[in-house]
């Protein structure tokens, strides 16, 4: 790991007692309580911790952010009974966050080794931190299980499970959906179309799967990525997870429907984002409603909400955008690796599907990739990493199934990994738009099992390390140790991706130098950040309360396990938030942005149902969280 300044040295102390933290500070008189509240209001600082908790044997960072200098100030860690178990003094500051919180101090409490629930206090400087747990790695498993549960809440079709959101079957008309040509868009950055949709095929059965995010569209691009990570998690977990497998199989059943083997057609999307400029029809983003309502619509303008259009990657039998071909093949091949343990025949079928799709990839004359309609929804530019991933996963599946094609796929993966390093490496890390870290790590696995093919394993390891160094360079300069760019989209999934890459690097090399950095990225996502917010709903005491999610908003229920975008560029909010849509419940009820004081470094986080820029959950966010938390 790179160099990190640690602002606080801890000392174990026994025998000191404070008020029990579970009940809060108590007084014998109302006057004493009022005085204490006044003093609390005058405190200039805040302490941020990982609200998921810390693994007992791992590093443990917290952060003190203050308006005034606090170096040399005393602090204490107290347990759930109020007993002090660790003390120390604040060291040098790690930098400024904004004009209010001009100093941030990194608190290393790694000496805390006893299981239990704790808070950090710094009398006279900051109120007590949120409580956090010291536990074994089951801590991570609990959060992973919540993220898996989010996928269950995202289900569409007849296999919906009621769950906490009281879900009902939806979009049953997808069983006989019509196929339409790629529409003409009013503007490259708009999802509004021009003219009428032109039918080119169907009906096809695309019922099932998951909603992509807070809306009701379904995308192969996102589903293939999410499926790849869920199956990789099932493969890599030390203990089999039946719930994860059940959800991964549900998603793969839908992905299987999106590939027409007979006509060699890959369907990429179900539903239209918006209506047309002529206003003869509306789209998914035009109204706020429950999904099951779509099955009962009668207005002709709502015809594409009830009978949703399906779009394809290319005409039947024509080459497919390589990013789609690679990642979709990877999803089926990863499933084949897992299913090979108990159902070899099913695994062989999945591997054959992967090979069919992969063989359709366009590899010459590639220009703008195909992801979604419009492309602006998911503007991916890298594609060689997808092909490297698809071939690596097919090679691993073939090795398990003793398929003679394994060596050929190792060669293909090595070739595309090399092309990725030549043309695309150096700017991004593991996330929806760059899967090279998983591709390289799994190619190393495949190469180790195949001595007939020469693979430049050293180059693969070096690129994994280079990706981690991108994050380390940022984290070293950031007062909260963030390795992702939080003034842009997808900071939270990028942080999970860096944590996952640190684990992949260790597995590939045996080198643990990035372990602590990976932990630090999880800390940031779960509350050790300027906002003191856990970006996975239902984890910790302070998390996203108003997600941009139609079902959760209308039902007024907690969307447990959802992972939201998190902070984004402050400039996105220059003109304020959009107006409430019809049917959208105001959240927060007072309309106040309580996180505004923590805007800094060009970033802002808004917990408001209207703030799709920061508060919308997505399947790919949850999927990378599942993979990062897999042990």
BELFEN-V955506 format. One line per field, one symbol per residue. phi: phi as a letter, one per 20 degrees, with the letter a starting at -180 (. if undefined). psi: psi as a letter, one per 40 degrees, with the letter a starting at -180 (. if undefined). A space follows every 50 residues. Layout:
phi=???
psi=???
//
This chain:
phi=.ffcfdebdecfcdneccfgffdnfccecffffffffffffefedbddcf ffpcfgedfbdccddcecgcgnffbbddefenefdbcacfeffepddbfe decccededfffcefqdbcdcbgndbfgfffbddbefggffffgffffff fffefcneefdglfemfcgblffffceedcfgfeegbgedeeddnefdfc rnfcecfomcffbedcfccfgffffffgfffffffeffcgcgfffffffg ffgfffffdeffelcdedbcodfcedffmebdcgeecdaefffffdfcfg fdfeefdffdcdfafgmegdgfffffffgffffffffffgfcbgffffff fffgfffffefeccmfdffdcbcfffgcefdebffffffgffffffffff elefegffffffffffffffffdcfodccgagebdffffffffggfffec eedecffgfffffgfffffgffffffeefdmfedeedbfmffffffffff ffffffffdmedfdgfffffffgffdpecgemdeedfndnecbgdcfebf fffffmcfegnfdegngbfgffdgeneffffgneegbffemeefegfdfa lmdbccebgfeffcdeebfffffffgffefc
psi=iahhhhehhihhhieihiihedeihiieiddddddddddddeheiihhih edahhdeiihiihhhidiieheiiiihiaeeehhehiaihaiieiidadd gehhhhhhfeehehiahiihighediiiiiiiihiaeddddddddddddd dddeiiaefhhdadefiiiifeeedgiihiihihidideiehihaiihhe aiiihfiaaiidbeaeihhddddddddddddddddeidhigddddddddd dddddddehhddefhhieihihdiaidefeiiadedihiideddeeidhd eededdghihiidiiheiiihdddddddddddddddddddddgddddddd ddddddddeehheifhbhihdihidddggididddddddddddddddddd efheeddddddddddddddddddeiediihadehedddddddddddddeg eehhhgddddddddddddddddddddehdefheihefiifdddddddddd dddddddddehededddddddddddeegidefhhehhehaehihegighd dddddfihghehhidaiahddeedeaiiihihehhhhideehgeedeehi feiihhghdegdddehiiddddddddddeh.
//
